[in-house]
Amino acid sequence: MLLIHAKYLDEDFNLVQGDIEIQDGKILRVGKDLPRKEEDLAVDCGGEYTVVPGFVDVHIHGCGGADTCDGTREALETMSRFLLNHGVTSFCPTTMTTGQEVIEQALLAAKDLMDAPIEDGARVVGVNMEGPFISKERKGAQKEEDILAPDMELFRHFWELSGGIVRLVDIAPEQPGGYQFAREASKLCTVSIAHTTADYDKAKAAFDCGITHATHLFNAMSGLNHRAPGVVGAVLEDQRVRGELICDGFHIHPSVLRTAFRVLEDRALVVSDSMRANGMPEGDRFDLGGQFVTVRDGKATLDDGTIAGSVTNLHQEVKNLVSFGVPFPQAVKAATLIPAKAIGMDQEIGSIVPGKRADLVVLDENLDIVAVYH
């Protein structure tokens, strides 16, 4: 199969024009006027449509009424189908601060779907554990009674139970045992600073211990002040660390997003942090990690007003970023290749390169989705 006369983002995320040849679910060749046989299926993009890599969401709790912590294959299948309809071809179901048994069931369900994927949904490419190793003072929408100090023995249990599919684990490194946890866990997966009371110095020390990721940057952490740079300042200046950004317009002001993308460049990645209310009617109450969330005017909050995840998706966030003034190629790269790098999957997904999976999204002139290939 070939997509011909298409605008697409090449290996370096430059917008070029040409053809993309797909064979056996992988990108075979890219270039101008690729030769083809009469029996080949050729889809003519007419020079109007833009082809981008499939979006990669490494931080998503739920959508379509389902949640990772439901702990069932059925819930993850619901999420998988919903995400594919919005251009997400790969995702990491994300757990929350809940009881051990709930996390275990979520890990086993994710492993099941990862080993036996459905054809009409996005692929599970690992699991993200947001909690329980966070701080009570910065818990956000996480359940306080289930918060634990970083515990490498427990994490290793989760890791082994899942068959090693945990790609990301969050910690508040200033908590007892946090720095040692980072040293050991970073040998198994990406470790992220999250829901933390750390200041600038403690964050920098954590990066020296192996933390290379920051969960929903600017949220649930110390901000940037001219005399107290905080976690945000530490992330912005440290080239070893990538920062997640929720680009729904609620979590971070568009001006701050523009600045963050300019400073972080290829260290910025877009995440949804979506919860089960995503795609469901507003006004209803939904469970998130044992607490109730209500969505009004596109904003998900707990009863006390605390922002509780989002109801956005990566496709909408890319459109938001472009409308905020972030260059289109950078916005797409932050939703594709950079998250793939964050979980060590960039050799398989995240860009339009021969040999990688043919995970592709076709966009029209309004950046609306025309087709999804995976």
Stockholm file with secondary structure:
# STOCKHOLM 1.0

chainA/1-374         MLLIHAKYLDEDFNLVQGDIEIQDGKILRVGKDLPRKEEDLAVDCGGEYTVVPGFVDVHIHGCGGADTCDGTREALETMSRFLLNHGVTSFCPTTMTTGQEVIEQALLAAKDLMDAPIEDGARVVGVNMEGPFISKERKGAQKEEDILAPDMELFRHFWELSGGIVRLVDIAPEQPGGYQFAREASKLCTVSIAHTTADYDKAKAAFDCGITHATHLFNAMSGLNHRAPGVVGAVLEDQRVRGELICDGFHIHPSVLRTAFRVLEDRALVVSDSMRANGMPEGDRFDLGGQFVTVRDGKATLDDGTIAGSVTNLHQEVKNLVSFGVPFPQAVKAATLIPAKAIGMDQEIGSIVPGKRADLVVLDENLDIVAVYH
#=GR chainA/1-374 SS CEEEEEEEECTTCCEEEEEEEEETTEEEEEETTCCCCTTSCEEECTTTCEEEECEEEEEECEETTEEGGGCCHHHHHHHHHHHHHTTEEEEEEEECSCCHHHHHHHHHHHHHHHHSCCTTSCEECCEEECCSSSCSTTCTTSCGGGCCCCCHHHHHHHHHHTTSCEEEEEECTTSTTHHHHHHHHTTTSEEEECSCCCCHHHHHHHHHTTCCEETTTTSSSCCCCSSCCHHHHHHHHCTTCEEEEECSSSSSCHHHHHHHHHHHGGGEEEECCBCTTTTSCTTCEEEETTEEEEEETTEEEETTSCBCSBSCCHHHHHHHHHHHTCCHHHHHHHTTHHHHHHTTCTTTSSSCCTTSBCCEEEECTTSCEEEEEC
#=GC SS_cons         CEEEEEEEECTTCCEEEEEEEEETTEEEEEETTCCCCTTSCEEECTTTCEEEECEEEEEECEETTEEGGGCCHHHHHHHHHHHHHTTEEEEEEEECSCCHHHHHHHHHHHHHHHHSCCTTSCEECCEEECCSSSCSTTCTTSCGGGCCCCCHHHHHHHHHHTTSCEEEEEECTTSTTHHHHHHHHTTTSEEEECSCCCCHHHHHHHHHTTCCEETTTTSSSCCCCSSCCHHHHHHHHCTTCEEEEECSSSSSCHHHHHHHHHHHGGGEEEECCBCTTTTSCTTCEEEETTEEEEEETTEEEETTSCBCSBSCCHHHHHHHHHHHTCCHHHHHHHTTHHHHHHTTCTTTSSSCCTTSBCCEEEECTTSCEEEEEC
//
